Amino acid sequence: MTLLATIVIAGAITFGLRLSFILLWGRVAVPIWFQRALRYVPPAVLTAIIVPELATWQDRLDLSPANPQLAAGLAAALVAWRTRSIPLTLAVGMAVLLGLRLVTG
């Protein structure tokens, strides 16, 4: 199987799975516990994407205070928790990361 065929098949399967939820959402009675569980999917996916990036520095696991990405992520998380402002969270996270990278080299 060629690479192009693999990509097309994987895309069609992904599209079909997502479309099935859209088409069936109003027609099928979804249990309330399932609806409550779906609220946690976006934070879980976002966490799975972000945490590995914050916890690695120079291609190795680094949970020390010397890791600028981890420090910037923690600062951004604190601002997000206190202010609930996305622009401020992004600005503080990027400013802390840039400042730490300039200081540490």
N, C-alpha and C positions, 0 to 999 in steps of 0.2 A: 504494500500500500504506500502510495506516495505521501509526502509531507502535506501537499495541498489537499488531498482527499481526507487525510486525518484531521486537518484543521476545519474543513467544511463539515465533516461528520460531527466533530466535537461541538462546533458552533450550532448545528441544527439540533443536537440533543439539548444543549443549554437553552436555546431559544424555546424549544418545545416544553421543557420543564417550567420555564418561567411563564410561558403563555398559558399553560394548563391552570396555574393558580389564578391568573387574571380572568380566564373564561369561567372557571368554576366557582369563584369567590361568592357571587351573589346567588348561585343556584344550589349550592350544597350547604347544608347546615354544618357549620364547623363548631366543635365543642368549645365551650368558653375557656377551658384550661389551655386549649391549643392557641386560641386568640391571645391569651395572656402571655403564653410562651413566645409568640412571634414578636412581642415588643422587645425582647432581649436579643434578637438576632443582629440588628445593626450595631449595638455596642460590642457584642461578641466578635463580630467580623472586624470592626475597626481596631479592637484591642489586639486581635491576632495579627493584624498588619503592622501596627505601630510598635508594640512591645519588643519584638525582635530587633527592630531598628534602633531603639533606644538602648537596649542592653548590650549591643555589640559596639566595639570601638577597635578600629584597625583590624578587622576581620577576626576578632576573638571576643568571647564573653567577658565583659568588664562591668561589674556592678559597683565599682569604686567611685568615690567623689571626683576622681580625676577624669571621668568620662564626661565630656562636655555635652554629648547628646542626652545622656541620662539627666544631667543637671538641668538642661533646658527643658526637657520633657516634664520634669517635676515642677519647675517654675510655671510652665504653661498650664499644667493640671491644677496647680494651686489658684492661678488667676481665673481659670475656667470655673472652678468650684465656687470661688468667692463672688465673681462678677457675672457669670453666665453670658459674657460678651465674646463672641467669636472673633471679631477683629482685634480686640485687646489681647485675647489669648494668643492669637497668631503673632501679633507684634511683639509681645513679651517673650514668647518662645524663641522667635528668630533673633531678637536683640540679645538675649542671654546666650544663645548658641554662637552668634557672631562675636560677642564680647569674649567669651571663653576661648574660642578658636584663635582670636587675635592675641590673647594673653598667653595661651599655652603653645601656640605655634602649630 
